[in-house]
Amino acid sequence: MRIAVTGIGIVSGQGVGVTDTLRNLLVPVSRLKRVSLFDTTLEVPVCQVPHTNDELAAMVAQGGADSRHYTRTAMLGMIAAHEALQSADLQLSHLRIGLVSSTSVAGMDSTERFYRQYLQDPASGNTDDLKGHDCGDSTNAIAEYCNITDFKTTISTACSSSANAIIFGAGLIKAGLLDAVVAGGTDALCLSTLNGFNSLKILDSAPCRPFDENRQGLNLGEGAGYIVLQREDTLQNPAKGLNCRGSYIVLQRKDTLQSGKNSCTEEHKPYAYLSGYGNATDAFHQTATSESGQGAYLAMREALSAAELQPNEIDYINAHGTGTPNNDASESAALLRIFGGEANGKPMQLPPFSSTKPLTGHTLAASGGIEAVFCILALQHGLIYPNLNFKTPLNTKIIPQTVLKKGEVLKNIMSNSFGFGGNSSSIIFSK
C-alpha cells in the first residue's frame, strides 16, 4: 500500500510558508545570527523564525484562533499545519483525519518566562505560562486550531521525532484506522535548549560545517514542518472551503487515490508518495552514535527495502548532517555501508547528498518535518540543495553537494533523521 503526500506546510528561518521558503531556497544563504528572543551570554549563532511571539499570535488570530495563551512552539506548529491542510484541501466531515505531532522543546520557552518573573518577585509571573509546558499541549492546540478530532498523539524521540511522526502516521493509515494524517513536528528556541547543547560541548561558535573535516558542532534553529498523508481513493471529488487554521504536510495511502481521469485533478495531484521508511535504535550511547553508524545503516536499509528500491535508485539524500564530530563521521560510515557496494557488478557511486542544517539550524524535533518539505519541493522542482560552508573533505573522502543544482531529474529522495539514544529514522519520498 502506497501513501500519497497531498499537503505541505512549513515555518523556519528560511521563511513562513511554502512560497516564501521556496523563494529563499532558490537563493540559498545562511540566516544565522545571534539569538534575540531571550537574553543569553552565549556567543553562538542560531536560526530564528523572523517574527516575535506577538507577531505569531497575530498570524494565528487571522486564522480564527481565540485569545488562548499559546506557546511559541504551538504557534509555529499551528501556522505550519494550517498551510498543509489548506493545500491538501481535505473534507473533514468525510474523512477520518488524525494528527501526529512531535516536539522536544514543548513549552519550555513559556516556562522560562514565568520563572524569570517569579524569581524576581514571587508574587509575579503569569501561571498561564506554565500550562503549555507539556509536550502534548502543542498537539492539542494544533488539533483544536485545525479542527482535527478523530485522532491525535504526540511523539518525542529527540531529533528523529518528526520522521517518526510521519512513520507512525503512515502506519495508522495502512492499518485502516485513518484515511489521512497530518504529521510532522514543531520546536521553538529557548534558553534551556541552548544551555543544554552547550553543556554537551557541541555548539559551534561559527556557522556549522556539516561533513567538513574541521567541523566543530551544530547551530540550533526553530520552526515547524508538516505533511499530509492520505489514502488515494479519498482524493476523488475533493472538497473546498476547509475550516482549518494551521500548516502541516499530509501523508496518504496510494490505494486511496482512485485511478482514472476523474480520480485526481491536476489541481489536487499529490505532491509525492511516501514510498519507504525505516526506524532502528542501536542504543549505543545516550547522545552519541556508533562509529559504524549501525542505527543509521539499519534505518536506511529498512527504508530501501520497504520502498522496494536499490541503493543506486536514490537520486538525492538529505542527510541528517548536524555538523558535530560524532554525527557526521557516523552518518558517513553508514552512507558508505549502504551506497558503497556494487550494482550489476559495478561499484556504486554515493548519490548527491547534503545537509540543509546550515540553512535552518538544527530544529530538533521539527527537523524531520521541515526537511521532508524540502525533499518534496526538491522532487517537484528538480532541486539538490547545497551543503553550505563545506571546505575540507573527511578522511572518508566523501564530498557533499556544495552548490544549488536546478532542473535535476529526481525520482526518489531519502531523508535522514537521527536522534539521541541512537533512535534513527530514514524516509523515502518518490514521484
N, C-alpha and C positions, 0 to 999 in steps of 0.2 A: 504494500500500500504506500503510494507516494503522497506527499503533503505539499500543498501549494502555499507560497507566501503571497498574500493578497493585500497587505498593507505594511507601510513602514513609517516610523516616526523617530525623530532624533533631536536632542539638545546637547550641545557640547561647547567647548571653547572655540570650535570651528564654525559655530553658528546655531541659530534657533530655527529648526525646521529643515526639511529635506532640501528645499530650493536654495536657501541660504548656505547650507552645508556644502552642497554640490558646487556651487559657485566658488566657494573658498578652496575646496579640494582641487579644483582645476588650476588654481594658482597656489600651490601648497607652500605655506610658510609657517614657521613656528609662532605661536601666540603665547608663549610662556613669558611670565613676568612675576614679580614679587606679589605675594598674596595681599589683597586689600580688604577681604571680607572680615578679617579679625586681626587683632594685634598679635605679633609674634616676634621674637628676637632672632628667629632662624632666617638666614640669608640664602634662601633656596627658591628657584623658580617653580611656579605652578601654572596650570592652565585653567583659568576660571571661566565660567559662563559669564559673559559680559553684561550681567544685569543684577541689580540689588534684589533683596528679598521683597521690597515694596514693589519693584517693577514686575517681578514674577507674579506677585499677588494680583497685580492689575491685569496681567495676562490671563490668569485662570478665572478672574472675575468676569472678563469678557466672554468666557465660555459658559458662564452661568453659575459659578461656584458661589456659595453663601459666604458669610463672614467668619467661618470657622478658622481657628488658629492653625495654619498649616506649617509644617517644617519645610526647609529648603529642599530636602530630599524628596518629600512628597510632591512639591510643586513642580520640580524638574520632571518627575515621572508623569504627573498629570498632563503637562503640556505635550510631552512626547507621545503618551498613549492616545491622547485625543487625535493627534495628527495621523497616527497609524490607523485608528479605527475609521476616521473620516476617509482616508484614502482607500480603505477596504470596502467602505460603503455597505456595511453589514446591516441586516434587518434583525434587530434584537428580538422582536416578538416571534420570529420564525425559527431562529437557530438557538441551539444550546451553546452558549458562549461562556468561556472561562477566562480567568486572569491568573497567570503565574508570574509573579513579580519577584525580583530579587534585590537585596541591598545588604551592605555590610556596615555602613556608617549609620544608617537609620536616622533617628532624630537627634544625634549627639550634638549637632550644632545648636539646637534649641536648648538642650540640657545645659550646655556650656554657658549659654546666655543667662539662664536662670541663676546658676551658681556664681557667676561673676557679680551679679547684682546682690545675691543673698549673702555672699561673703563680706561685702562691704556694709550691708545693713540687713540683719536677719528679718526685719520687718518688710523688706522689699523683695522683689522678684515675682514674676508672674507665673503662678503654678501651671497655667496652660502650657508653658514651655516644656513641662515635664511629660505631658500627655502623649507626645509623639515620639518618645524615646525608643519604644519597642519597634523591632523590625516590621512587625505586621501593621503598624499604623499607616505607613505609606501605602501599603497594599489596599487597606480599607479605604483610604482617601481616594486612590485611583479608581477602585471599583465603583465607589459611590459617584464619583465625578463622571465616569463613563457609563453609568447605569448597567454595570455587569453584575448579575445576581445569581447566575446558575452555579458558579464555582469560583473560588478564589483561594490562593495559598501563597506562601512566601518561602523562598529558598535563600539560604545564606551559606555559601561554601567558598567564602573569600573571593578571589579573583576569577574563579570559574563559575560564579553564581549565575550570570545571565545565560551563559551557554547551557548550564544545567536546567535553567528555567525553560529554555527552548526545547531541550531534550524531553523534559517532563511533560511539557505541553503536547509535544508530538505523541508521546505515549498515551496521553488521555484520549486523543483523537483516534489513535489506532485501536485502543481498547473499546471504542464505540461509546465512550462516556460523554463526549462533547463533539460538536460539529466544528467549532472554531475556538482558537485560544489566542489571546493577546499575551505575548511572552517577551520578557526582557528584564531590564534592571535599571536602578537609579541610585546614585550616590552623590552627596554634596561634600565639598571640602569642609573640614573642621580642624580645630587645633589638636584634638585628641589623636586624629589620624596622622597629622603632620608630626607630632611629637613621637607617636608610636613607631613610625617608619624611621625617624631619626635615631631612635634608641636601637634599632636594628643595624644602624650604620649603612643604610642602602639608599640614602637620598643623595643625589648629585647636586652640587652647588652650581653647576653649569647645565645647559640643555643636554638631555640624555643622548647617548650614542649607542643604540642597540647594535649588537653583533660587532662592535668595534673592539679591537684588542685592548684599547686604553679606556674602555667604559668604566664609569665609577658608580653608577647607580641609576635610580629612576627619578622621574619628576611626577608628582601627583597631579591629578586633574579631577574634574567633576562633570556630571552630565547624566543623560538617560537615553536609552535606545530600546525600542520595542518593535517586534514584528508581529503580524497577524498570520497565524497558521489556520488553514481552512480546508475542509473536505471539498473535493472538486464538484460534486453534484449540487452543492449548495450555491454555486455561482450562477445558476440559471435564474433569470428574472431578478437581478439584484435590486434591492430597494433603495429609494432615495430618502434624503431627509433624516438621516440617523441622528438621534438625540444623544450626542456623545461630546464630552468636553475633555480631551486629553490626547496623548500621542504615543503609539506603540507600533510594533510590527506584528503581522498575523501569519501564523503557520497553519497550513490546511492540508488534509489528505487529498492526494491527487484523484483518487477514485470518486471523490465527491464533486469533482468538476466534470460535468457531463460533456461528452464529446459531441462534435457536430456543429453545424452552422449556428444553432441557437444556444449553444451551451455557454459561451463566454464571449461577449462582445469585445472589440478591440479596447474599449474604454476600461473594461474590467479584466483584461488579460492578466494573469498572475505575474508578479514581478520576477519570480523564480520558483524553484522547487527545493524543498529541504530533502536532499537525496540520501544523506547518510549522517550518522553521528555516533560518537563513542565516548565513554567515560571510564576512567580507571584511576585507582588510588594506590600508589605504591607505598604510602606510609613510611617513606624513608626518613623524614625529619619533620619537625613541626613547621618550619618555614622554608626549608631548602629542598631541592630536588636532587636525585641521584646523578652521579657523573655520567651514567649511561643513558639518562633520560627515560628510564623504564616506564614510568607512568605516561609520559607524553607519547612514547613509542606505542604502547598498548592502545591508547585512545585513538591515535591516528590510524593504526591498523584496523581497529574495530569500525571506525567511520568508513574507511575504504571498503571493508567487507560488506557493511550494511548498504552502501551505495552501489555495490557490485562494480566497482571501478578498480583498475590497476593504478599503481602509483604514477605511471607515465601519462595517465589521463587527467591528472590535476594540472591546470593551466596557471594557477597563481596561488600562493599561500600567504594569508595574512597571519603572520607569526605573532605569538604572544609577546616576545621581544621587549622585555621590560628595561633592558639596559643594565641590569645587575650582573656582576661577575658570574654568579651561580646560574641564574636562569638562562642566559644566552649560551653558555657553554653546554648546559644540559639539553636545551632545545636543539642546539646544533647537532649534538651527538644523536639525538632521536631522529632528526631530519635525515641525517646521513644513513641511519639504520633503515629507514623506510625507503628513501629515494636513491640510495647509493648502490643498489644491486644491479641486476641485469633484466632486460626486457627483450624477448625474442633473440637471446644470445648476444645482445649488445649492451655495453654499460649504459645505465640511465644517467641523465643529467638532472640535477636538482632543479625543480621548476623555479621560475621567478618568485622571489619571496621578499617581504619587507615587514617591518614593524611600523604601524601608524601612531605609536605612542608619542613620538616626538611632535606630532601634530595636535594631540589631545591631552597629553599627560596620561598617566595611568589612572583610569577612573574606577579602579577596583571592581566592585560587583557589577557596575554598569558597562565595563569594558567589552564583554562578550556581546551585549546588545548593540552597543554603538558600532562595534566592528562588524557585526552581522549586517547592519545597514550599509556600512562601507562596502562590504563584499557584494551585496545586492546591487548597489549603484555601479560597482565595477563591472558586474555581469551585463548590466543594461547599457553601459556607455563604453565598454572596452577599455577600462582603466586599470593600470597597475601603478600603485602608489609608491612614492619614493620613501626610502629609509633615510631620513634627514640626519645630518651630522656624521655620517659614516666616513672614515678615512683609512683606517688600517685593518686589514683582514685578521681574523682569528687564526690561530695556528692550524685550524682545520681547513683553512683556505676557502671557506665558503663566503661568498660576497653577495649581500642583498642588493635589490634594485635601488639605485640612488637617484634616478630622475623619473619624473612622471612620464608614463607611456600612455598614449591615447590610441584609439582605433584598433586595439588588440582583439583578436578572435578568442573569446573566453567562453568555455562551456561549463567547466567545473572549478569551483574555488573552495579551498579549505581554510577554515578559520580556527586558530588555536587559542585556548584559554586555560591557563594553568594556575591553580590556587594553592594556598598554604595547606600543609598536611599531605601534599602530593596528590591533591584532587585535580585530575587533568581531564579536559574535555576537548574534543575536536568535532567540528561541524562542517558538512559539505553542502554548498548551495550549487544548484545546476540550472541551466536553461531548460 
